[in-house]
Amino acid sequence: MAGPKGFAAVERLRKRTPEQRGGNDPQPDPFDRQAPDALALWQDAYFDQLRALNYAEGTIEGRQDALKFFLAWCAERDLKCARQITRPILEAYQRWLWRYTRANGQRLGWSTQRARLGTLKDWFRWLTRQNVLLHNPASELELPRMEKRLPTTALTLTQVEALLAVPDVADPLGVRDRAMLEVFYSCGLRRAELCHLDMADLNTERRTLTIRRGKGRKDRVSPLGARAIHWLERYLREVRPRLCLDTRTQTLFLTAYGEAFNPDVLSRMVADWMRTAGVKGSCHLLRHTCATHMLEGGADIRYIKQLLGHEKLDTTAIYTEVSIRQLQEVHARCHPSARLPAAPNPLASTAPKA
């Protein structure tokens, strides 16, 4: 039997204890910090320095994952101090990283390997500047070559409409979900950017959305389409007041607990909706689709760069390689093989000669 839906489900979820809701507090790592030059000790100091330099928390979390991976490898080999790390040891770690297999049987991608080794290079460069090490063992560590991969193929307009029709708008939570999908598609937001939206960031009169603390801590203003505005206004009028448990809460999109969405939870929700619509992907696919459809509609790539919040035009230029429609038009107009010859008369060869 199906469980309750809508606000009946919301009330049931709100009765859960924090333990039932999941999300355990992070546990301290098991690394040794007794020696004066212990790797774990200088790892903590490194992250304190990054925070003092105003690095984005997402950047710090990525580097924490990379160093935690390396320190676990070192602990298995009884390498606890910075002075024990040499270039041959780092090269051995690089080879191990290349052979490492996840629980699902897949190896780490080249970009993941490169990011983790790049974090090591930056960390050991910092350790050398702090005079923890006399020389940098990672200075000549060669990173894997990057692959030039195209982003996932964008959704077609038919697929977009099928996806937007998945949430049940007769259910108040379906109205919220439809509004989130419309904003994703209209503005090309990253998942964390949508989770961090506040009420003050939305201006329905000017039809704009201000994205604050985006990637690289950059702010930008994005236009909103008329359809996205319609669903946002309906969500704000009918749904959000019933989800909000504290009038001081400024978050735009609220969960059943009256809180901001966790980006991972939001990704799983969007992935489920896409599977229901018959496509495979998650939040970032809507960002790709937004950019591709803008380009195919004739938008200048500089405006798409501004919409997506890219720092360099080269990053946005990859969508010119994904969008095939303009190349197809040129090919059909210019290539001889694109023009079909006149169809032969099938009766010509069988007609009797006079």
Secondary structure as UniProt FT lines:
FT   HELIX           6..14
FT   HELIX           18..21
FT   TURN            36..37
FT   HELIX           39..52
FT   TURN            53..54
FT   HELIX           57..76
FT   TURN            77..78
FT   HELIX           82..84
FT   HELIX           87..99
FT   TURN            103..104
FT   HELIX           110..129
FT   TURN            130..131
FT   TURN            137..140
FT   HELIX           157..164
FT   TURN            169..170
FT   HELIX           172..187
FT   HELIX           191..195
FT   HELIX           199..201
FT   STRAND          202..203
FT   TURN            204..207
FT   STRAND          208..211
FT   HELIX           215..217
FT   STRAND          220..223
FT   HELIX           226..238
FT   HELIX           240..243
FT   TURN            247..248
FT   TURN            256..257
FT   HELIX           263..276
FT   TURN            277..278
FT   HELIX           283..296
FT   TURN            297..298
FT   HELIX           301..308
FT   HELIX           313..322
FT   HELIX           325..334
FT   HELIX           336..338
FT   TURN            346..350
//
